[in-house]
């Protein structure tokens, strides 16, 4: 399991959407929204490479960065960790909390019904 920081998630989402990216492309992409400099991005990329989340290949003029983990895998790891940390691993407790706090829209409730219906059909 690879733990990603919030900033690393931003970089991974960019790479999942459009790999490969150079360090300068990544910096340019996030410059206005985060203020990250090329040194900040270099630090993230080095850290992410050490974790095994990304790798690079030498391009003509710059390193090209690629994701090494699948988005679905990372989302599952993050979700399981969150559920365990906050709700003792209990999805029902999380959903009950969301319902009690009226944190779900009608659209989200309908989506949950569809997800549960599909899960039930697949388990038969």
Residue pairs with C-beta under 8 A, 6 or more apart in sequence:
1 77
1 81
2 51
2 52
2 53
2 69
2 74
2 77
3 51
3 77
3 81
4 12
4 48
4 51
4 53
4 74
4 78
7 34
7 36
7 44
8 44
8 47
8 48
8 53
10 30
10 34
11 26
11 30
11 41
11 44
11 45
11 48
11 54
12 48
12 53
12 54
12 67
12 69
12 71
12 74
13 71
14 21
14 26
14 29
14 30
15 21
15 54
15 65
15 66
15 67
16 67
16 71
19 65
19 66
19 67
20 57
20 59
20 64
20 65
20 66
21 29
21 64
21 65
22 59
22 62
22 63
22 64
22 65
23 38
23 41
23 42
23 45
23 62
23 63
23 65
24 38
24 62
26 41
26 45
26 65
27 36
27 37
27 38
27 40
27 41
30 36
30 41
36 44
45 54
45 56
45 65
48 54
49 55
49 56
52 68
52 69
53 67
53 68
53 69
53 74
54 65
54 66
54 67
54 68
55 65
55 66
55 68
56 63
56 64
56 65
56 66
57 63
57 64
57 66
58 64
80 89
83 89
83 90
83 91
83 94
86 94
87 93
87 94
87 97
95 112
97 103
98 104
104 112
